[in-house]
Amino acid sequence: MNIKAAPVVLSQSKIITFTLAILPGLLALLFITASDFSSAGALLNLLGRLTGIWGMALLLVAAILCCRVPGFDQPFGGLTKLWKLHHLLGAIGFLMILTHPLLLAFAAAEISLNAAVNTLFSSQRPVLWGWVALIALMIFMAPTFAFFGKPDYQRWKWMHNLSGVTVVFALVHTLMLSRTLPGHWGDIVWGLLALMALGAIGYRWIFSRWRGRLPYKVTEITHPANNVVELTLQPQRAHLKYQPGQFVYFTPFCRELESGNNEEHPYTLSSSPCEPTLRMAIKALGDGSRALQNLAINTEVSVEGPYGRFFDPKASPDQSELWIAGGIGITPFLARLRHHARLSQDVNIHLIYCVQDEARLVFGDELQKLSDSISGLSFTPHFFYQQGPLTSCFIKQHCPDFSHREAYICGPVPLIDSSRRILTDAGVPLNRITTEEFVLL
């Protein structure tokens, strides 16, 4: 079967991002001379300088993308996609920074081995700053990559934040050696990127904690399933404005908690934007979320956001859609169904909810009631222990026209991957498949 591939389209925001990342290197290329190609050593020296420039630029742009200003993530398709780009740029920049001194040393080796050693271990202040930055990057940035395994969330966040300080060390080294860009070009380019990066880091560490968080209080607690709690939050000041399917960073202030006091974690809102309160469903997946299962009424909390763009806010309510949820991944779908119910809107949605067995069907009764009350909504549970993995035959049996619908998938990564494969094999183009997975944010 021929599969229609999604067109590769770069949004304006991504074009600007990549332009900022490659601009310093492109400017450096404008000023290269024939002498840069006169020998193997000269060429290696040029490559060493360019990897240093582009590595530094990528790290600064990655720092800019971490600002987490509500709404900033929307042109990128949501915070999850924005931070995937952030991680990609950071990883490439890190590898370039690692390559930078090695290429310079190999270039100097054309003169002598002693020259190569002096290039790497010079006592000059710029070189020392470079080593401080490189060692700090290896200590604080490298362990945050997936290659080194999945770390504890709070430890990962702490190390990731400290990696921002190492970028400052690298910037000092770069400014001392910015002769690659003649005249004042180096000061202008690096100054512009540095101001944006430091502004983003400053907002993230300081301003967002003071201005970005809204105070709420827990007013109701329910347990829709084992190891799942739904919290109802009453605003103490301004009420958060958001769209169905978005998430917030939630911080509880309760010293009695076994874990997670004054620690922020991302959770999807399960309430309708029309409701006067916020609701969020939390599954016990780690120490922090497990402790929240026993959170007390009247606990003071804060929320920061909203973030994410799972559903298209411009889509028509009666758009033909297929939803595939897994486990607690039902949350964004529940939020939108509650919103449709409050607005008395007709829909054209088929929801397939995948869980291991009926006992793990979170909000099962409410979903059935919503299916009965919302015109055009069909609800089909799928039990793994009884029916095995989700298959194309199962989907087609319950939703015959699924290949012609817009598809939304939220849940564990294995379910997302298998569902996407089923849909693409049926001819659904990738640009009609939207996914939301649980990643470190």
LINVEN-V502793 format. One record per residue. RES is the residue in one small letter. D_CENTER is the distance of its C-alpha to the mean C-alpha in Angstrom with 2 decimals. Layout:
[[RES | D_CENTER] [RES | D_CENTER]]
This chain:
[[m | 33.32] [n | 31.79] [i | 28.10] [k | 27.04] [a | 24.02] [a | 21.43] [p | 22.25] [v | 20.11] [v | 19.40] [l | 17.66] [s | 16.87] [q | 18.59] [s | 15.51] [k | 14.62] [i | 18.34] [i | 18.52] [t | 15.67] [f | 17.46] [t | 20.76] [l | 19.97] [a | 18.92] [i | 22.13] [l | 24.53] [p | 25.94] [g | 26.75] [l | 28.32] [l | 30.46] [a | 31.57] [l | 32.63] [l | 34.90] [f | 36.97] [i | 37.52] [t | 41.18] [a | 43.28] [s | 43.60] [d | 39.94] [f | 41.07] [s | 44.48] [s | 43.73] [a | 41.17] [g | 40.66] [a | 40.11] [l | 37.53] [l | 35.66] [n | 35.83] [l | 34.33] [l | 31.46] [g | 30.97] [r | 30.80] [l | 28.42] [t | 25.93] [g | 26.14] [i | 25.64] [w | 22.74] [g | 21.10] [m | 21.46] [a | 20.27] [l | 17.04] [l | 16.37] [l | 17.26] [v | 15.11] [a | 12.04] [a | 13.26] [i | 13.68] [l | 10.11] [c | 9.30] [c | 11.82] [r | 9.97] [v | 13.07] [p | 13.25] [g | 13.71] [f | 12.39] [d | 9.27] [q | 11.90] [p | 13.40] [f | 10.30] [g | 10.15] [g | 7.77] [l | 4.83] [t | 2.87] [k | 5.25] [l | 5.43] [w | 3.36] [k | 5.11] [l | 7.87] [h | 7.81] [h | 8.27] [l | 10.76] [l | 12.66] [g | 12.89] [a | 14.24] [i | 16.66] [g | 17.75] [f | 18.42] [l | 20.53] [m | 22.38] [i | 23.20] [l | 24.60] [t | 26.65] [h | 27.95] [p | 30.70] [l | 31.76] [l | 32.55] [l | 34.48] [a | 36.42] [f | 37.31] [a | 38.48] [a | 40.72] [a | 42.04] [e | 44.02] [i | 46.16] [s | 46.45] [l | 44.67] [n | 45.42] [a | 43.67] [a | 40.50] [v | 40.63] [n | 41.28] [t | 38.30] [l | 35.96] [f | 37.75] [s | 39.26] [s | 40.13] [q | 39.18] [r | 36.82] [p | 34.13] [v | 33.98] [l | 33.79] [w | 30.82] [g | 29.18] [w | 29.82] [v | 28.52] [a | 25.20] [l | 25.08] [i | 25.99] [a | 23.52] [l | 20.67] [m | 21.89] [i | 22.16] [f | 18.92] [m | 16.40] [a | 17.69] [p | 17.38] [t | 13.59] [f | 13.42] [a | 13.62] [f | 17.17] [f | 18.40] [g | 17.43] [k | 15.22] [p | 16.07] [d | 16.71] [y | 13.75] [q | 15.80] [r | 17.15] [w | 13.87] [k | 12.79] [w | 16.35] [m | 16.52] [h | 13.30] [n | 14.83] [l | 18.13] [s | 16.91] [g | 16.79] [v | 20.53] [t | 21.23] [v | 20.08] [v | 22.93] [f | 25.35] [a | 24.47] [l | 24.98] [v | 28.41] [h | 29.37] [t | 28.37] [l | 30.31] [m | 33.34] [l | 33.35] [s | 32.25] [r | 35.59] [t | 33.90] [l | 33.49] [p | 37.04] [g | 38.18] [h | 35.68] [w | 32.91] [g | 31.18] [d | 31.34] [i | 30.13] [v | 27.14] [w | 25.93] [g | 26.82] [l | 24.75] [l | 21.57] [a | 22.29] [l | 22.87] [m | 19.58] [a | 17.68] [l | 19.86] [g | 19.53] [a | 15.74] [i | 16.19] [g | 19.15] [y | 17.49] [r | 14.76] [w | 17.50] [i | 20.43] [f | 20.41] [s | 17.54] [r | 19.36] [w | 22.57] [r | 21.85] [g | 18.44] [r | 19.18] [l | 21.59] [p | 24.16] [y | 24.77] [k | 27.14] [v | 27.09] [t | 30.00] [e | 29.78] [i | 28.55] [t | 28.91] [h | 28.31] [p | 27.78] [a | 27.71] [n | 28.08] [n | 25.34] [v | 23.67] [v | 24.21] [e | 23.71] [l | 23.97] [t | 25.52] [l | 24.90] [q | 27.44] [p | 26.55] [q | 28.62] [r | 28.16] [a | 26.25] [h | 24.60] [l | 20.95] [k | 20.71] [y | 18.07] [q | 17.92] [p | 18.12] [g | 14.98] [q | 12.89] [f | 11.79] [v | 12.67] [y | 12.68] [f | 16.07] [t | 18.50] [p | 21.96] [f | 24.98] [c | 27.36] [r | 29.14] [e | 30.52] [l | 27.22] [e | 27.40] [s | 23.83] [g | 20.99] [n | 23.21] [n | 21.56] [e | 18.19] [e | 15.10] [h | 12.96] [p | 10.70] [y | 13.06] [t | 13.62] [l | 16.80] [s | 19.68] [s | 22.11] [s | 23.33] [p | 22.84] [c | 26.66] [e | 27.08] [p | 28.21] [t | 26.06] [l | 22.53] [r | 22.09] [m | 19.37] [a | 19.89] [i | 18.91] [k | 19.74] [a | 21.06] [l | 18.70] [g | 18.98] [d | 21.29] [g | 19.63] [s | 19.24] [r | 22.68] [a | 24.25] [l | 23.08] [q | 25.28] [n | 28.20] [l | 27.09] [a | 30.17] [i | 31.09] [n | 31.09] [t | 28.37] [e | 26.82] [v | 23.04] [s | 20.62] [v | 17.66] [e | 15.28] [g | 13.64] [p | 13.43] [y | 9.90] [g | 8.82] [r | 11.28] [f | 12.42] [f | 16.06] [d | 17.72] [p | 19.50] [k | 22.27] [a | 23.14] [s | 26.59] [p | 26.94] [d | 29.25] [q | 27.04] [s | 27.64] [e | 24.61] [l | 23.97] [w | 21.59] [i | 20.85] [a | 19.56] [g | 19.58] [g | 20.26] [i | 18.32] [g | 16.27] [i | 19.25] [t | 17.94] [p | 16.47] [f | 19.58] [l | 21.85] [a | 20.67] [r | 21.53] [l | 24.79] [r | 25.82] [h | 25.27] [h | 27.40] [a | 30.01] [r | 30.32] [l | 30.79] [s | 33.12] [q | 31.43] [d | 32.37] [v | 29.67] [n | 29.66] [i | 27.14] [h | 27.51] [l | 25.34] [i | 25.42] [y | 24.29] [c | 24.12] [v | 25.07] [q | 27.33] [d | 30.28] [e | 31.46] [a | 31.08] [r | 27.28] [l | 27.23] [v | 25.26] [f | 26.80] [g | 29.11] [d | 32.05] [e | 30.17] [l | 28.59] [q | 32.12] [k | 33.51] [l | 30.92] [s | 31.82] [d | 35.46] [s | 35.06] [i | 32.63] [s | 34.51] [g | 32.85] [l | 30.45] [s | 30.99] [f | 29.58] [t | 29.91] [p | 28.94] [h | 28.65] [f | 29.72] [f | 28.80] [y | 31.76] [q | 34.21] [q | 32.92] [g | 30.89] [p | 27.64] [l | 26.77] [t | 28.76] [s | 29.45] [c | 32.89] [f | 31.62] [i | 29.37] [k | 32.24] [q | 34.73] [h | 33.00] [c | 31.41] [p | 33.68] [d | 32.07] [f | 28.46] [s | 28.27] [h | 28.92] [r | 26.23] [e | 22.71] [a | 20.61] [y | 17.70] [i | 16.48] [c | 14.61] [g | 15.27] [p | 15.33] [v | 14.31] [p | 18.08] [l | 18.86] [i | 16.24] [d | 17.60] [s | 21.18] [s | 20.96] [r | 19.50] [r | 22.34] [i | 24.89] [l | 23.97] [t | 24.02] [d | 27.27] [a | 28.68] [g | 28.04] [v | 25.01] [p | 23.25] [l | 19.53] [n | 19.17] [r | 20.45] [i | 17.96] [t | 14.76] [t | 12.60] [e | 10.16] [e | 9.57] [f | 9.16] [v | 6.86] [l | 7.08] [l | 5.31]]
